[in-house]
Every structure is written in structure tokens, then in C-alpha cells.
Amino acid sequence: MIKKIISRFVLLVLPGLLLISSQIYAQKKAVKKTNIIIIVADDMGFSDLGSFGSEIHTPHLDKLAKNGLIMNQFYNAGRCCPSRAALLTGLYPHQAGVGDMIQDRGYPAYQGYLNDSCATIAELLKTAGYTTIISGKWHVGLVPSAWACNRGFDKSFTLQNNGSSYFNSKPLYNDGRKVTFLLGNKEIVREDTSLYLTQAITNFALDALEEQKNKDNPFFLYVAYNAPHWPLQALPEDIARYKGKYLSGWDTLREKRYEKLMAAGLLKKEWQLSSRYEKVPAWNTLSAKEKESWDTRMAIYAAMIDRMDIEIGKLLDKLKTIKKEENTLIIFLSDNGGSADDVKNWNYVIQKSGTPGSVASIDSYETPWGNVSNTPFRLFKKNMHEGGIATPFIAYFPGVIKAGTINTQAAHVIDIMPTCLNIAGIDYPATFKTRKLKPLEGISLTNAFHNKPFKDHKAICWEHEGSRSIRKGKWKLVAEKGVSWELYDMEKDRTETNNIAQQYPAKVQELQQEYNAWAAKVGVVDLP
């Protein structure tokens, strides 16, 4: 009797169970974790892409924007190091030890390298089987414990410091700082004959992607371009495409970019174009020789962005070639706004004045063109006004993000870590290895990818070298070091043209108290 029951089970029931089991296994095998690519530009302003109002040729990024998501109120942390620390960790930069640059300022929040209270995206994604890759600017610590190869990246080609010649790795400074490139944990030297840096960064990423061609495990690729950070250096053929195109001047160009931003639906009609920066002369007061010199500078800057877009196009083509495009989230942003750096007047910068755009020249595009890059906003990189912290943000995710989506909620670079974890199905841990981690400050943006609202921040705060701000709902309180607080209604006046602090003293006091509580929490110190 028992044998008959077993026999019937084997003949009738077991095949069905095996079929169900095989189907479940096949479904599990078919569900692949999403690949993630984050691309960061360096010192590029809000309006420097074609899809954000620019005349610069950026067809590949524009295509991602057209077929993906634009967030028009996305914020960075105002400068290279803090933004990168916040992006990598999901914490405010002070909490990760990088409240300023990579010099130790003598306080925990400003030690100048990633501390033990944070984990990087790469470290956590590795726990879910991701291959992790970085190519480009690191800039969150020179000590070995903070190197990319020791912070979760399997493959790494990194520029450790803030800036470099685009043709070699010789120092830009005469104060003892050197430019260090690492391949893994080995220092490498770039000579004048080296590949243009934007191309070198791309090529390392392309090789790494090729290695993923036949692998089933997901990958995380962080491509951190140095472009268009000074020195203004570009390939001659790229410069030639823009020479003479900026002779109409910065006043006309700001108006044209503003009009394009309005037409694209990225600005509200209430947001007026801010006035030309007070230290910038009217274009029509310049001599013909001065106009030609300024045209050349902006032509080089535009060429640097154009080349970056060309190289991003190569990455997109590679994704298609290795058949990974359909399962890859791509995020693009800038680490801060356009720069007002005037390196020709900095005595700690090595001065070179050879052919503009070449390895023999070290130059920057200064406040006039930085003011254009940050159209329609005020001020620059290092400032906590919108010109310093507003980022052009694009996300592309085939089959998930609806083409042409625009999200208008306020978000911050601290939100990238929780977004990546959410995409990968990972919970943020309280501890990592032997390190006790600070709780995440960011929130996941994945709802935005599905054209749904995401949870608003209670408030977002900033501090960098005394420049400080808090945004809460429609209100923004902001001040430069040693200057009184300014208050703006961001629904009516995101370009910060009408300071209403005197009209709402109670709101100023309320937001100041909230900012002070945040500053105490993250370790802000009034540095000299």
C-alpha cells in the first residue's frame, strides 16, 4: 500500500512540484539587480548643458534628459570635496569629515578625509554582489584609509587632489601640493604626451565595462570627470568649434540662456533673471581686444564640456554593445556651480601664459563667464546662494523613467546614496565591518523615477567656509561669512532677487535657530 502511494506521488505529484520549483528558480534567475552609473562634472554651472539652456553642443546628455528625468531643484554642497563626500556617503559632508577641503583644519568635521563613521556607496553595494568601479576625480582624502581602493572600489583610476593639467600630472601649485593619480593603490605619472584627461577617464571606464560584458552580477560605475574645472585646457579641434561664438558677450548670452530655460519649463515665470554680477563690466564697454580674449576663454570652457559629452556618448554606446543599457540607471550631475576662481591673481598657482587652451597655459574663466554658467542665479561655487549649489540633474532608466519627466521637488546630493541602496534592495546598516555608522541623512528619490512625489526633506542645510544656508519648504535663509542673513521665498523668487528678511523677522529667527541646531549636530565650526 505504501509503495503504491509513493509510486503515485512520484508519477503524479512530483513532476508538478519540480515544474513549479524550476519556474520559481527561473524567475529568480531572470530578476537581475540594476546596474548603476553616476557621472559627475566638475565646476559646471546650472545652465551649461543644451537641455538646460546652453548653446554648448551636448547631444548625448540632452538625449538622456529628453528620454529621462530632469530635477530642476536639485542641490549640491557648494564645492568639490563636500559634494563628493555627501554623494558617496549619504551624509552631510561634515558628518563624513569633509566639511571643507582635504586639508586637516583641526576639527573632526573638517579633518579632510572620509572618517570611520561613514560607508561609501561602493562599500555597501559590494555586499549585494556589485562590481564597483571608479574612474576620475576622488578628492575626499589623501590618506590611504580614504583612498577609493580602500573604500569599496574593486577597480579604480583616480585623481586624488582637486585639479590637474589635462595633459600631464605636473603640479599646478607652488605651495608643495602635488597632483597624484592612482591606479588602484599605485601612483602613476602622466606626461605631456598623455591622452587628454577626459578621454583617459572615459577609456578606463570603457575597459571596465567591457569586462562586465558576460558577467551576470551587477556593477556600480562612478565616472567623475575633472572637466570643466580650471585650468582651461582643451583639444585644439574642440576649441576651434567655438572660437568666435562668444563675441556677442555675457549680457546677451545670459538673456538667451534664461529664455531657453523658461521655454524648457525649468523655471517659473516668477523667477526673474538675476542682475549681472556687480564686479562684471557691461560687455559693450570692453575693447575689441578684450572681447576677443574673453571669447577665447569661453570657447575653451565650452570645448571642455563638449568633449565630456562626446566621451559620455562613448559610454552610452558601450552599454548598448555589451547589452546592459536596458537594466542600467544613469545619473548625471555637477558637484557645484560655475566658478569665480581667478587663478591669474593667486600667488600659490604656477603662472603659465602660453597658447590659450594648451598645456602651456593655466587660466580660469572667472566671474564674467561663471555668472553665465549659473544663469539665472546669483553668485558662484563656494557660495550657498543658488548659483553655488544648484545642480543640473538628469536621470535615465529605460522602462522605468518616463521620457520628458520634470520633477520640481527640492532634493540634495545626500539623496543619491539611499536612492542607490533602494534600487539595489539594500538596507543601510547601523554598522559596517567594525565601524559604527552615522544614520543616513538623505532620502530615496526612486518615487521620482516613477513620476510620483517622494518624501520631502524637513529641511536642507549647508555650510562651507562660513557661507551658510537652510532651505525649509518655500523658505531659504542664506548668508555669506560675516554678512547678515537674507531671506527668500523660493516659490516666488528662487533667483534671490528680493531679500525679505526685514519683512519676516520671526521667520528669520525660526530658521536661524533650526540652522544652528543642525550646525551643532554636524560639527560646524567658525573656521578662520
Disulfide bonds with the S-S distance in Angstrom:
none
